[in-house]
Amino acid sequence: MPTAVSAPRTLYDKIWDDHVVTQKEDGLALIYIDRHLVHEVTSPQAFEGLRTAGRPVRRPDCTLATVDHNVPTASRKNFVSVTDFIAEPDSRAQCAALEENVKEFGLTYFGMKDRRQGIVHVIGPEQGFTLPGITCVCGDSHTSTHGAFGSLAFGIGTSEVEHVLATQTLLQKKAKNMRITVEGELHEGVTSKDVILYIIGIIGTAGGTGCVIEYAGSVFRGFSMEARMSVCNMSIEAGARAGMVAPDDITFAYLKDRPLSPKGEEWDRAVAYWRSLKTDEGAKFDIEVNVNAADIIPTITWGTSPQDVVAITGKVPDPSTMTDAVKRKSAERSLEYMGLTANTPMEEIPVDKVFIGSCTNSRVEDLRSAAKIVLAAGPGAKVAPNVHAMIVPGSGLVKEQSEAEGLDVIFKRAGFDWREAGCSMCLGMNPDQLAPGERCASTSNRNFEGRQGAGGRTHLMSPAMATAAALTGKLTDVRKYLGSVSEANIAAAPKLKELTAYQFLDAPAPPPEPITYTASGDLPEAEAPSTVEKFITVKGITAPLHIENVDTDMIIPKQFLKTLKRTGLANALFYTLRKDPHTGKDTDFILNRKPYNRSKILVCTGKNFGCGSSREHAPWSLNDFGIRCIIAPSFADIFRNNSMQNGMLPVTIPQEQCIVLAKDAEEQLEIEVDLQKEVIRRSNGEEISFTTDPFRRHCLLNGLDDIALTLQNKDSIQTFEQTRSEQWPWLDGFGYKGKKIPVNVSRGAPKTDW
């Protein structure tokens, strides 16, 4: 018999296939998770769930924790403890809770005393915790960053954080394959940030919904790992579940000899496997997008969505030219919020603040590109008067390397504020925030309303472009700092030392703090599925909403994320729409009006509801308000999943039908949603059909808990782990002292070094 030839597979197909533990007939799979990153914002409720159920962390050796979102980036010279250093009570509580949780559950933790502390998506690759071919998750949507290494990396909600901690697996449905190819030569001054902003401008923030994107073509092959990470980081802004670049010699050179990378013979075995992680010739993609590199010039955002992009040489768009009514209304809203007038040249827009940092652009390469613009501006270059410009390294090690190279001296001499590592002004959960009305040139990833501070206005761009804005005081084409004069200025400046990360990775770390943890790493015995609130039918008042791209920051602003509970968030729902920012009084927003303040259902006529963060706080706030069902033309993937984890039902129907239901809602007619029969009943008796994932429908109707269901697959998970250890032994918990942690035995705290 001739040997069967397998069909050509994509990079995503290969990694997915290698991680399926069990597969259901409806396509839902239990996949194994190789790496789990944890931070303070999305984990407290997950650890509390483990504690309540008496469950241990399944694989402490595959879990790495740090604090990043809440931490101040001011000098830590006098740092003693989190409780003394962090002034804001809720921020302090989240950071303190994580410190207690990692001690109780025996996890590797980079605390604020640790020079390795930083943004999760910077420290993972930096330490070699991120590797090709793995599955990697974190309670943060920008986990897609790690796909730059040829891994399947995506953000998850808090319920899923608990699921991974307890079982080291996740229930997932395979996404579609999408390939974005960029061929050709990039113009001078065009960076990876310009490339991804341009792509999002083409396909929109919902363009990748339901997909995993593979980035291909000569441009991505020529990018450094830092540049690839910036692109994959913003895949979520294009609506994708994840973004990936096939690993190659550039990847292997970056990873070799990192603290947690495989060593010796296992390195050779790993590289041999990693070289197989590329899309086969003839593999089919569901969606293909081709981009000519020559079409991209320095790009910037003008509105309140990452798809609101324009060339720096362009003008603010005119909503009156837009034919789609919902898009036109969204554009008008954006311009009003941003304080912009249609047809204003982008280079005439002044800025108040400049932020260079975030998990998108806070690595050494990013800071070097910013420093180069300062040098190109010539001796005596200074941040413009009335502009506050801050630079926040992505980790303590990035900061140390930058200082050793002399980058900090360049920045400080020019008037930039040089900070400590953290998420900083990317989302303003810490003291680094915009004041209402302030305009920021930012290297972060989101320009949502209030993202960097209530009433703050954000323009996304590359580090080089942000530096140019800092020096001129307005949005500026970075190419003005390129050319012969600029090269002469750089040549005349003192030569910078360009060092390697390896000169900093192995320096002494603080001694580990005591950990008390004795639980076994084995899975607990299978148990009967526990119950959560059932969803069978919901009937009642429905609130209409006519907004496109309703993002998670709009649903619940960042100041309400500092909670250790899942409840008490009803007043936070759509807070910036429900409260006047100047007076604090209630506005005329739909949920403030009777009878809509008692709504059980929300119908949105705009597409892409729930885009943005993977944080579960958005569905928590809706649920707490009393809304059990959201009807919309389309949903962001993570929001849809998070809603169902909380006993809520997201219903997708055509936009025309959403408009019909919104009109019913405006007439205060009740609507009934019947999940059992999968129909929406209007008051006139008409029924609108919808479909739901069979497994999720079963769980909602019966109020079943995912973790308890997964634990019924205990034997399959343990069998998978045994095979995994044989095939990819480098994935089994290397500790920071080079000791390997055996699988399926008790893992004492001394095995992992803080």
Phi, psi and omega in degrees: 000130178292147179289133180292137179264124182287150179293149177302140182237153175277169175304315179298316179305315185296314182291319177302309183301325182287351186239007179282121177273309174220155182229130176268160181296331182279005177098349179285133183235150169264114182250149181275142181251121183277325185223134181229118176260139186231137172228181194281342188276318187256010184251338187304314182292331179291314179295323178296323177298318177298315183298315182297321183273355180070033182256139175276172169284126186297312184229080176302331182288345180251017184235134180227129185240149174204168172254137181210318187292317188267345192287137174295149178255015175288168182307138178257021183306321182254022182294132175242308180207163178302318184294330178275328191273323184268115187283322186288121189303314183290322176297316179299319182296319180294317180293319178295322179297319179296319180299320177292320183293318180293328176292314183295322186258004171071045184255150173291132190219131173257099181275183186288347174275348187271127180296345180270355180298147179175191178291135184310320186277358171261317185287330180301303176297321183302322183271352186079013174291327176273128182222157176298150173080359183269166162259135184223131179227161176198152176284057183199129187295336184276016171301340177303342176311317189289348176296345177300340182266008184077038176241163175263103188233130183207157180278152180223163177271175185298321177300322179284329173302314178298320180298317180290317177303320185280326190234347186060026179222169175216146172274120184219151170255138184296136179276172174280159177266128177230137177237131174245117183250127176240114182244152176111189181257132175283145176292156175300137181091352179266126184244180179300326180294320176297321181296312183288324176297319179297317180298314179298324177298327180284309189266344179085167182286353175246007185297331181255012183303132179079008186236158162251126184267130167257126178268124185226170178108168186298327182295313181288326177296330180276349182287150170288172177295323179299317180293320178296321179297321179298319180293308182297326179307318185266012174301324180295331177290342175266008177087358185283157175287325182198165174230148185217149169230133181297137181290149180209193184299330177296320178296313185294322179296323179295321189273335187302129177072011171294155185308322184252008175286153177298155183234158173061227183297327180291331174297315180296318177297317182297313181297321178300318177292315182300327180293341178277352185273074175212154182293131179291149174300131179090358178295144185262137174250142179289327180223134176237134175231129180243133183234138176269119182304328183293344181279350186264127170236170182312128191240149185213157176264151179246337188247214185243021174222144180299344177277351180278073185247157177204152175297148180300336178276358184269194183234163174297128182298159179252109182302332183296342180272356183271128184277330180285123186297318181293317178297319180297316180296320178296319179295318178298318178298317180298314182295322178296315180296317183283350180068038183244155177248136179308143175073010174287129175301134183301326183285001176259003185269118180283157178236154178256326182223156175229131179237118175245112183166204180086168180292350178276319190214059181230017181270171185303319180299321178296318183288327175297319181294326177291316180298324180298322179292322177298316179294321181296333180288348176099166180299142180085004179300134183224151170299137184300148176303147178070010174247130173256116183246127182235143179237123186237105178299152184282344178203166177299326180287324175298319179297314180299315180295318180299320179291323178293330179276350179088011181293322182298325180295317178300314182294311184294323178297327180275355177100011176281150177270115184265120192246177173271168186288143175164175179291331172055225189283001178305318180228000172060037173271359183238186182294345182279098185218159171275146171277158179307130178088346179289143182250133185234133167271113193233142176266012181283196190244350183225139178241028180300158175303128176073004185303316183260011182143142183305123179081359180287150183242123188244133170244122180275143180192179180281163176301322179294318179294320179296322178295318178300319178295323179296322184283329183262340182084008178207167178298131191220141174289115184300339183293347174291343179256018176243162180116184189296318180296316180296318178298323178294320178297318179295318181296327182280342182282158176303140183289133178278146173274124177256107185259176178248157181299332185294341178285356183234341187292328188258008177295155184302139175255162179298152179296151181294146174274158183295141178234134175246104182204123184233001184295148178287152177278353181293151176291143175293164178299150177300145181225165177295140179304129177281169186251145169237179183296130180282155172234112178242295173224147173227129180225135177163197180298137180240131179264129177271143179221126183246065181227136176268150179053052175292109186267166184293331177290330176287320181295315177213112181297158189299334183294345181261006180277349185275066183229150176260002183239169176262354186243176178081021185248009182301317182289342181279343185301125180048041188302316183290341176270334184270343182237136175290124185295339182268320184257339183078002181275161179297140175268188178267018180303148190307320183283353175271344185269145172282141001270006187292345176288358175242024185294140174254343183229144175238127177244124182247130182272348179269152182280163170067049178290135175085019179290159178112232192288158174273358182302140183276356183298331180298306176294329177300317182291321177298314182296318181295328178289335181116001180275116182259344184219135175240129179248129182204162178294330178198156181232152168291142187303313185293320179298317180303313183293316180299322179299313182294330177296342183248023176072022179250157184241114169271126183245125178257122174222163180303150183302323181299321179287327175298320180296320178298314180293325178297322177294320175302315182298320180294336176269009178061032176272136181286151178235145177242133176248119183248105181286328180302314181261357179055056177220152170252127181255122174278164182293338179274004178095346179294141179245137177246122183277151173215167178236151180227150175306127186304317182293314180296323178298316179300316180295319180294314181297328184253000178061047185264147181266126182302318186295314179299321177296317181295322181296345174288349177259027185308312184295320180296321180294316181292325176295318178300316182297323180295315178295319179301317180295327180286319184278319185229067185299339181290352180271352182270095167029071167289127176276174184281356173257012178082006180270139180267133183268120180299151180270148175062031170228167179299133182251098181287158183301323184299343181293331180247131186261126176289000000 
